[in-house]
Amino acid sequence: MTVLNGRRALITGAASGIGAAIARAYAEAGAALALADLDADGLAAVAGELPAGAAVTRHTVDVSDAAAVRALAGEAIDAHGGIDVLVNCAGILSEVPLVEMEPATWDRLLEVDLRSVFLCCRYVVPHMVAAGGGRVINVSSQLGLKGGEGLTHYSAAKAGVIGFTKALAREVSRHGVLVNAIAPGPIVTPLIDGLSPQWQAAKEAELPLGRFGRPEEVAPTAVLLASDPGGNLYTGQTLGPNCGDVMP
Ligand SMILES: NC(=O)c1ccc[n+]([C@@H]2O[C@H](COP(=O)([O-])OP(=O)(O)OC[C@H]3O[C@@H](n4cnc5c(N)ncnc54)[C@H](O)[C@@H]3O)[C@@H](O)[C@H]2O)c1
């Protein structure tokens, strides 16, 4: 498959889980990659498993840090000659009832899961507009649509990602920059290891598909949204590879 031949993609959260699966799918589809994450060792492992010949750069960065994201955008654009596709996938998750949640826990989750999306778009989208087009893919969650018990901070951040996606799509689509979200259901990655076994068992039982998804079952949606002509008519949308958890 070479549907992304010639495209240059910046993927955050690329060291693990869904971001790593998107990196693999994009490399197989012919894209050049700038992979960003806090986890340098994880990035090296993912990059080492990509098909030989893939053009890959690695960037160790905290995506909630404005100066670091600004530098990341500059480095990625310099290294690859531009960025055509931005995938905002970095994220954290914790399970805390509201009555026990410390403001610092709320703030950190919103910084990593929502502020980072703003920052990466803030420093990459102007280059896409100047270049005449691009694709932004923000990884939200089905919990941003339906909410999750013990997950007020995460649900708020992910709902924020969907609202941000719609607003930015209205702002920049006429410049050729298409902005969409992906809201996966529960996917087997290290992220959900922190959720209680009770939460996981209850969740699995209520899913129409009766099982959690795998990262490689989410990545093709990110390929579609980045592709031409497959992704050409999507903007401001939230696609839901979610095992039937939410049916908007
Ligand atoms: N796994 C699920 O069930 C699920 C469901 C819906 C949405 N999501 C979303 O998918 C995205 C990827 O999650 P995943 O399940 O692959 O998790 P994961 O833990 O496997 O991967 C997340 C990656 O983000 C990186 N990261 C965390 N904080 C960072 C920071 N400040 N700066 C840079 N990188 C940082 C981590 O190092 C990690 O490599 C997240 O946004 C998550 O909220 C996951």
The ligand as an SDF file (V2000), in Angstrom:
LIG
                    3D

 44 48  0  0  0  0  0  0  0  0999 V2000
   -6.1920    2.7260   24.8090 N   0  0  0  0  0  0  0  0  0  0  0  0
   -7.4440    3.1390   24.7950 C   0  0  0  0  0  0  0  0  0  0  0  0
   -8.3560    2.4290   25.2330 O   0  0  0  0  0  0  0  0  0  0  0  0
   -7.7960    4.4810   24.2330 C   0  0  0  0  0  0  0  0  0  0  0  0
   -9.1420    4.7440   23.9470 C   0  0  0  0  0  0  0  0  0  0  0  0
   -9.5000    5.9810   23.4550 C   0  0  0  0  0  0  0  0  0  0  0  0
   -8.5340    6.9450   23.2420 C   0  0  0  0  0  0  0  0  0  0  0  0
   -7.2360    6.6740   23.5220 N   0  0  0  0  0  0  0  0  0  0  0  0
   -6.2650    7.7380   23.2890 C   0  0  0  0  0  0  0  0  0  0  0  0
   -5.2960    7.2770   22.3750 O   0  0  0  0  0  0  0  0  0  0  0  0
   -4.0890    7.9900   22.5810 C   0  0  0  0  0  0  0  0  0  0  0  0
   -2.9490    6.9840   22.6750 C   0  0  0  0  0  0  0  0  0  0  0  0
   -3.1920    6.1580   23.7990 O   0  0  0  0  0  0  0  0  0  0  0  0
   -2.6320    4.6800   23.9240 P   0  0  0  0  0  0  0  0  0  0  0  0
   -3.7390    3.8640   24.4040 O   0  0  0  0  0  0  0  0  0  0  0  0
   -1.9020    4.3030   22.7030 O   0  0  0  0  0  0  0  0  0  0  0  0
   -1.6530    4.8850   25.1780 O   0  0  0  0  0  0  0  0  0  0  0  0
   -0.1150    4.5520   25.4020 P   0  0  0  0  0  0  0  0  0  0  0  0
    0.1170    4.8090   26.8450 O   0  0  0  0  0  0  0  0  0  0  0  0
    0.2050    3.2140   24.8450 O   0  0  0  0  0  0  0  0  0  0  0  0
    0.6160    5.6690   24.5260 O   0  0  0  0  0  0  0  0  0  0  0  0
    0.5850    7.0240   24.8980 C   0  0  0  0  0  0  0  0  0  0  0  0
    1.9260    7.6350   24.5340 C   0  0  0  0  0  0  0  0  0  0  0  0
    1.8780    9.0440   24.8580 O   0  0  0  0  0  0  0  0  0  0  0  0
    3.1470    9.3760   25.4140 C   0  0  0  0  0  0  0  0  0  0  0  0
    3.0450   10.5660   26.2560 N   0  0  0  0  0  0  0  0  0  0  0  0
    2.4030   10.6820   27.4350 C   0  0  0  0  0  0  0  0  0  0  0  0
    2.5600   11.9150   27.9200 N   0  0  0  0  0  0  0  0  0  0  0  0
    3.3230   12.5930   27.0280 C   0  0  0  0  0  0  0  0  0  0  0  0
    3.8330   13.9080   26.9810 C   0  0  0  0  0  0  0  0  0  0  0  0
    3.5910   14.7980   27.9480 N   0  0  0  0  0  0  0  0  0  0  0  0
    4.5860   14.2710   25.9200 N   0  0  0  0  0  0  0  0  0  0  0  0
    4.8510   13.3730   24.9360 C   0  0  0  0  0  0  0  0  0  0  0  0
    4.3910   12.1170   24.9300 N   0  0  0  0  0  0  0  0  0  0  0  0
    3.6400   11.7310   25.9680 C   0  0  0  0  0  0  0  0  0  0  0  0
    3.5500    8.1500   26.2150 C   0  0  0  0  0  0  0  0  0  0  0  0
    4.9470    8.1450   26.4950 O   0  0  0  0  0  0  0  0  0  0  0  0
    3.0980    7.0280   25.3140 C   0  0  0  0  0  0  0  0  0  0  0  0
    4.1220    6.6270   24.4360 O   0  0  0  0  0  0  0  0  0  0  0  0
   -4.2820    8.8130   23.8510 C   0  0  0  0  0  0  0  0  0  0  0  0
   -4.5910   10.1450   23.4950 O   0  0  0  0  0  0  0  0  0  0  0  0
   -5.4680    8.1540   24.5010 C   0  0  0  0  0  0  0  0  0  0  0  0
   -6.1830    9.0290   25.3340 O   0  0  0  0  0  0  0  0  0  0  0  0
   -6.8350    5.4630   24.0100 C   0  0  0  0  0  0  0  0  0  0  0  0
  1  2  1  0
  2  3  2  0
  2  4  1  0
  4  5  1  0
  4 44  2  0
  5  6  2  0
  6  7  1  0
  7  8  2  0
  8  9  1  0
  8 44  1  0
  9 10  1  0
  9 42  1  0
 10 11  1  0
 11 12  1  0
 11 40  1  0
 12 13  1  0
 13 14  1  0
 14 15  2  0
 14 16  1  0
 14 17  1  0
 17 18  1  0
 18 19  2  0
 18 20  1  0
 18 21  1  0
 21 22  1  0
 22 23  1  0
 23 24  1  0
 23 38  1  0
 24 25  1  0
 25 26  1  0
 25 36  1  0
 26 27  1  0
 26 35  1  0
 27 28  2  0
 28 29  1  0
 29 30  1  0
 29 35  2  0
 30 31  1  0
 30 32  2  0
 32 33  1  0
 33 34  2  0
 34 35  1  0
 36 37  1  0
 36 38  1  0
 38 39  1  0
 40 41  1  0
 40 42  1  0
 42 43  1  0
M  CHG  2   8   1  16  -1
M  END
$$$$
